[in-house]
Amino acid sequence: MNQVLISDVDILRARQDPRFRQILLARSLDLLLGSLHRMQHAAGALAPDKARHLREGALMAVELADRIRAIDENLTRVSRLALR
């Protein structure tokens, strides 16, 4: 499994830079979706515990997507205000 480590420096930068935060969240979402896909197609995917993990992962994916979209909407709003 490919894991991307997020350093303390990345976390600090993400707190200051919304676009970078969005990139980190998008990478996390991509990794999560890949993991969910592998779980879905693995042997025993219909086992109750795996089904629960798939549901929880799907909910987490929706939360990440909502956060990514919220950052984008906020950045768009700020840039529109700056153009006035």
Phi and psi in degrees as a GROMACS rama.xvg file:
@    title "Ramachandran Plot"
@    xaxis  label "Phi"
@    yaxis  label "Psi"
@TYPE xy
-85.0306  119.446  ASN-2
-115.516  136.127  GLN-3
-103.203  119.534  VAL-4
-82.9468  136.936  LEU-5
-106.388  121.446  ILE-6
-83.9548  168.103  SER-7
-61.0712  -34.7567  ASP-8
-63.928  -41.0579  VAL-9
-61.4689  -42.1084  ASP-10
-63.8526  -44.5624  ILE-11
-61.9071  -42.8596  LEU-12
-64.9166  -40.6944  ARG-13
-63.188  -31.5149  ALA-14
-68.6117  -28.7167  ARG-15
-94.7586  -27.1811  GLN-16
-122.744  101.538  ASP-17
-58.9621  -35.3453  PRO-18
-65.9315  -40.5248  ARG-19
-65.9146  -39.5672  PHE-20
-59.2581  -41.9908  ARG-21
-62.3022  -40.5998  GLN-22
-63.6825  -45.5373  ILE-23
-61.5423  -42.2982  LEU-24
-64.5478  -39.5892  LEU-25
-64.6803  -40.0887  ALA-26
-63.1383  -43.104  ARG-27
-62.7056  -41.9668  SER-28
-62.3913  -42.5415  LEU-29
-61.1489  -44.8845  ASP-30
-63.4011  -42.1043  LEU-31
-62.6694  -45.8377  LEU-32
-63.1248  -38.2749  LEU-33
-62.6125  -42.7344  GLY-34
-64.2926  -43.2006  SER-35
-62.1543  -40.4504  LEU-36
-61.5892  -46.1113  HIS-37
-63.4392  -41.4752  ARG-38
-63.1237  -40.51  MET-39
-63.5313  -35.6136  GLN-40
-99.821  3.60862  HIS-41
-79.7978  158.462  ALA-42
-60.9469  138.814  ALA-43
77.8845  19.2409  GLY-44
-64.3216  -20.1922  ALA-45
-88.5125  -0.389517  LEU-46
-61.0161  144.407  ALA-47
-54.9516  -40.8191  PRO-48
-68.8453  -36.0249  ASP-49
-69.7328  -38.0286  LYS-50
-61.9891  -39.7042  ALA-51
-64.9953  -42.25  ARG-52
-64.2076  -38.749  HIS-53
-63.4545  -43.0615  LEU-54
-62.5174  -46.1269  ARG-55
-62.5454  -40.385  GLU-56
-64.9279  -39.2723  GLY-57
-64.3325  -40.9422  ALA-58
-64.4077  -39.3687  LEU-59
-65.5635  -38.8859  MET-60
-62.471  -40.7876  ALA-61
-63.5611  -42.1097  VAL-62
-62.0399  -45.0404  GLU-63
-61.7132  -44.1568  LEU-64
-61.9367  -39.8088  ALA-65
-63.375  -40.9118  ASP-66
-66.1739  -41.5044  ARG-67
-61.099  -45.9475  ILE-68
-64.6811  -39.6225  ARG-69
-63.299  -40.6723  ALA-70
-62.1873  -45.3447  ILE-71
-62.0502  -43.7386  ASP-72
-63.3954  -40.6516  GLU-73
-65.5763  -43.4742  ASN-74
-64.0827  -38.1196  LEU-75
-64.7595  -43.1522  THR-76
-63.4513  -43.4723  ARG-77
-64.4696  -41.6637  VAL-78
-68.0128  -33.4424  SER-79
-66.6936  -40.3537  ARG-80
-65.7956  -34.8686  LEU-81
-68.899  -27.0674  ALA-82
-79.9296  -12.5422  LEU-83
